[in-house]
Amino acid sequence: MIEFRSVTKRFPDGTLAVEDFNLVMPSRKTTVLVGSSGSGKTTLLRMINRMVDPTGGVVEIDGTDVASVEPVKLRRSIGYVMQNSGLLPHRKVVDNVATVPLLSRVPRKKARADALALLDVVGLDRALANRYPSQLSGGQQQRVGVARGLAVNPNILLMDEPFGAVDPIVRAELQRELIRLQRDLDKTVVFVTHDIEEAFLLADQVVILKHGGRIAQVGAPAEILAHPADDFVASFVGADRGRRALHVENHGGGDILVDSEGRLAGVLAAASASEAKAGPVSGPGASAQGQDPR
């Protein structure tokens, strides 16, 4: 469990990035911090592994104040995935994945063997192991970045807008892959994005932030959609514009879902037997195949 208690961050130039932030991020769940530029989401993420230290307040992991842990040791125990993957260009894929284990004195043979196994985990062909990052596609580079983040089998995985630099098709693939990984590996994931659709797709807990790290609302995606806390949240999730008020239109004998502005939102499909037995599904896109194309 990760807990922020009365956390504030003021940078040397006087910028107040976060003010009196309080939040519990539950273990083995995905918490998504979502907000526009200046909302403090990346600053909050980096406080967890001490890439940024708070000006005031406490950040704890399982009851231990992170300020009491040596920064390098802390960072090597926490997975970190950033936008543009952050791979070392002069190292081959397998060596990029093995970077932190090698720094932690894991024998080279074992570190490389474990790195190859992680390529399997993130859905990459082992034939890519001896290529350099420049020889990979953007989506492949991000998968390598995720594998590197998992290399020390961390309990916590921090992800700072990791899919923001790839095209929409690859982004959707990576989002599905993260959902699968979380289901299989059961990590505590903290994910930063500015995209509310991505937040709703990935999160168990969504934290919508206003400027300066102020919390507008915390909750499950379905809770936030059903009961926006205020006009700011309603506007942020699109509820105030009726964008999520969908209706059915028939085109050529098939039913499609269209939003209030006439844009395609998905295809209406009959629920499978297992879904029907489970009952109605809440949350965005529950009745549709596909996503809002915006």
C-alpha positions in Angstrom: 0.0 0.0 0.0 1.2 3.5 -0.9 0.0 6.4 1.3 0.4 10.2 0.9 -0.2 12.2 4.0 -0.4 16.0 3.9 2.2 16.0 1.0 3.3 19.4 -0.4 5.9 20.1 -3.0 7.3 23.6 -3.8 10.1 23.9 -6.2 13.1 26.3 -5.8 11.6 28.7 -8.3 8.5 29.1 -6.1 6.2 26.9 -8.1 3.7 25.0 -5.9 3.3 21.7 -7.7 1.4 19.9 -4.9 -0.4 21.2 -1.9 -1.7 19.1 1.1 -2.2 15.9 -0.9 -3.7 12.9 0.9 -4.4 9.6 -0.8 -4.1 5.8 -0.2 -3.2 3.7 -3.3 -4.3 0.1 -2.5 -2.0 -2.9 -3.0 -2.2 -5.0 -6.1 -4.5 -2.5 -7.8 -4.0 0.0 -10.6 -4.3 3.7 -9.5 -4.4 6.2 -12.4 -3.5 9.8 -11.8 -5.2 11.9 -14.5 -5.1 15.6 -15.1 -4.0 18.3 -17.5 -0.5 19.9 -17.5 0.3 21.5 -14.1 -1.9 19.2 -12.1 1.1 17.6 -10.3 0.6 14.1 -11.5 4.1 13.3 -12.5 5.5 15.0 -9.4 3.4 12.8 -7.3 4.5 9.7 -9.1 8.2 10.6 -8.7 7.8 11.1 -5.0 7.1 7.4 -4.6 10.6 6.5 -5.7 12.3 9.7 -4.5 13.1 11.1 -7.9 11.4 14.1 -6.3 11.3 14.7 -2.5 8.3 16.4 -0.9 8.7 19.8 0.8 6.4 18.6 3.5 4.4 15.6 4.5 5.1 11.9 4.3 5.0 9.2 1.6 4.9 5.7 2.9 5.1 2.3 1.3 3.6 -0.5 3.5 4.1 1.8 6.5 7.7 2.8 5.8 8.5 6.4 5.1 10.3 6.5 1.8 12.5 9.3 3.1 14.1 6.8 5.4 15.2 4.6 2.5 18.4 5.3 0.5 17.2 6.7 -2.9 19.2 4.4 -5.1 18.1 1.3 -3.1 14.5 2.4 -3.3 14.6 3.1 -7.0 16.1 -0.3 -7.8 13.2 -2.0 -5.9 10.5 -0.2 -7.8 9.7 -0.6 -11.5 9.7 2.6 -13.5 8.4 3.0 -17.1 8.5 6.4 -18.8 7.3 7.9 -22.1 9.6 7.1 -25.0 10.8 4.0 -23.1 14.1 5.6 -21.9 16.2 2.8 -23.3 19.9 3.0 -23.4 20.6 3.3 -27.2 24.1 1.7 -27.1 22.9 -1.4 -25.4 21.1 -4.4 -26.9 17.5 -5.2 -25.9 18.5 -8.0 -23.6 21.1 -5.8 -21.8 18.6 -3.0 -21.4 16.2 -5.3 -19.7 19.0 -6.7 -17.5 20.3 -3.3 -16.5 19.0 -3.0 -12.9 19.6 -6.7 -12.0 23.2 -6.3 -13.1 23.6 -3.1 -11.0 22.1 -5.1 -8.1 24.9 -7.7 -8.6 22.8 -10.5 -10.1 25.2 -12.8 -12.0 25.3 -11.8 -15.7 24.2 -15.2 -17.0 21.1 -15.3 -14.7 20.3 -11.6 -15.4 20.3 -12.2 -19.2 18.3 -15.5 -18.9 15.7 -13.7 -16.8 15.6 -10.8 -19.3 14.9 -13.3 -22.1 12.0 -14.7 -20.1 10.6 -11.2 -19.5 10.5 -10.7 -23.3 8.1 -13.6 -23.3 6.1 -12.0 -20.6 5.6 -8.7 -22.4 4.9 -10.4 -25.8 8.2 -9.8 -27.6 9.9 -12.4 -29.8 13.3 -13.4 -28.3 14.8 -12.9 -31.8 14.7 -9.2 -30.9 17.0 -9.7 -27.9 20.2 -8.8 -29.7 18.9 -5.8 -31.6 19.4 -2.2 -30.5 16.5 0.1 -29.6 16.8 2.1 -32.8 16.0 -1.2 -34.7 12.7 -1.6 -32.9 9.3 0.0 -33.6 7.9 2.5 -31.0 5.6 -0.1 -29.6 8.4 -2.7 -29.3 10.5 -0.2 -27.5 7.7 0.5 -25.0 7.4 -3.3 -24.4 11.1 -3.5 -23.7 10.6 -0.6 -21.3 7.9 -2.5 -19.4 10.1 -5.6 -19.3 13.0 -3.5 -17.8 10.6 -2.1 -15.2 9.6 -5.7 -14.2 13.2 -7.0 -14.2 13.7 -7.0 -10.4 10.1 -8.4 -9.9 9.0 -5.3 -8.0 5.8 -5.1 -6.0 5.3 -1.5 -7.4 5.4 -0.5 -11.0 5.3 3.3 -11.8 4.3 4.3 -15.3 4.6 7.9 -16.4 2.5 8.4 -19.6 4.2 5.3 -21.1 2.0 5.0 -24.2 1.7 8.7 -25.1 4.2 8.7 -27.9 2.9 5.8 -30.0 0.1 5.8 -32.6 -3.5 4.9 -31.5 -3.4 1.3 -32.8 -0.2 0.5 -30.9 -1.4 2.4 -27.9 -4.6 0.2 -27.7 -2.4 -2.9 -28.0 -0.2 -1.8 -25.2 -3.1 -0.9 -23.0 -4.6 -4.4 -23.5 -1.1 -5.8 -22.7 -0.9 -3.9 -19.4 -4.4 -5.1 -18.4 -3.2 -8.7 -19.1 0.1 -8.2 -17.2 -1.7 -6.8 -14.2 -4.1 -9.7 -14.1 -1.2 -12.2 -14.4 1.4 -10.5 -12.2 -0.8 -8.8 -9.5 1.4 -5.7 -9.1 0.6 -2.3 -7.5 0.6 -0.1 -10.5 0.6 3.7 -10.4 -0.1 5.1 -13.9 0.0 8.8 -15.0 -2.0 10.0 -18.0 -3.7 13.1 -19.3 -6.3 11.0 -21.2 -9.5 10.2 -19.2 -10.4 7.4 -21.7 -7.1 5.6 -20.9 -7.6 6.2 -17.2 -11.1 4.7 -17.2 -9.9 1.7 -19.3 -6.9 0.8 -17.0 -7.8 1.9 -13.5 -9.3 0.2 -10.5 -9.0 3.7 -8.8 -9.0 6.9 -10.8 -7.7 10.1 -9.2 -8.8 13.3 -11.1 -6.5 16.2 -10.3 -6.9 19.9 -10.6 -4.0 22.4 -10.9 -1.5 22.1 -8.0 -2.3 18.5 -7.2 -5.7 19.2 -5.7 -7.9 16.1 -5.8 -11.2 16.8 -7.7 -12.5 13.2 -7.2 -11.3 9.7 -6.4 -13.2 6.6 -7.3 -13.8 3.6 -9.6 -14.5 4.6 -13.2 -18.2 3.7 -12.9 -18.6 5.7 -9.7 -17.1 8.8 -11.3 -19.2 8.5 -14.4 -22.4 7.9 -12.5 -21.7 10.6 -9.9 -19.3 13.4 -10.9 -18.3 15.3 -7.8 -18.7 18.8 -9.4 -18.9 20.7 -12.7 -15.1 20.4 -13.1 -15.2 16.6 -13.0 -18.3 16.4 -15.2 -16.5 18.6 -17.8 -13.3 16.6 -17.5 -15.0 13.2 -18.2 -17.3 14.7 -20.9 -20.6 14.2 -19.0 -21.6 17.8 -19.1 -21.5 17.8 -22.9 -23.6 14.7 -23.2 -20.8 13.0 -25.0 -21.4 9.8 -23.0 -25.1 9.9 -23.6 -25.2 7.3 -26.3 -28.1 6.2 -28.6 -28.6 3.4 -31.1 -28.9 3.9 -34.8 -29.4 1.2 -37.4 -27.2 1.2 -40.5 -27.6 -1.4 -43.1 -29.2 -3.9 -40.7 -26.6 -3.4 -38.0 -26.9 -1.4 -34.8 -24.2 1.2 -33.9 -23.8 3.5 -30.9 -23.6 7.2 -31.6 -22.9 10.0 -29.2 -24.9 13.2 -28.8 -22.7 14.9 -31.4 -23.3 12.2 -34.0 -19.9 10.5 -33.7 -19.5 6.8 -33.8 -18.9 5.4 -30.3 -19.0 1.7 -30.9 -20.9 -1.3 -32.2 -23.8 -2.7 -30.2 -23.2 -6.4 -29.7 -25.2 -9.1 -27.9 -23.7 -10.1 -24.5 -22.0 -13.5 -24.4 -23.6 -16.2 -22.2 -21.0 -15.6 -19.5 -21.5 -11.8 -19.5 -25.3 -12.2 -19.4 -25.0 -14.6 -16.4 -22.7 -12.1 -14.6 -25.2 -9.4 -14.9 -24.9 -5.8 -16.3 -21.4 -4.3 -16.6 -20.7 -0.8 -15.4 -18.1 1.6 -16.7 -17.3 3.2 -20.1 -17.8 1.2 -23.2 -19.7 -1.5 -21.4 -22.3 -1.9 -24.1 -20.1 -1.3 -27.1 -17.2 -2.8 -29.0 -14.6 -0.2 -29.7 -13.8 3.1 -28.1 -14.6 6.8 -28.5 -12.6 7.7 -31.6 -11.7 11.2 -30.4 
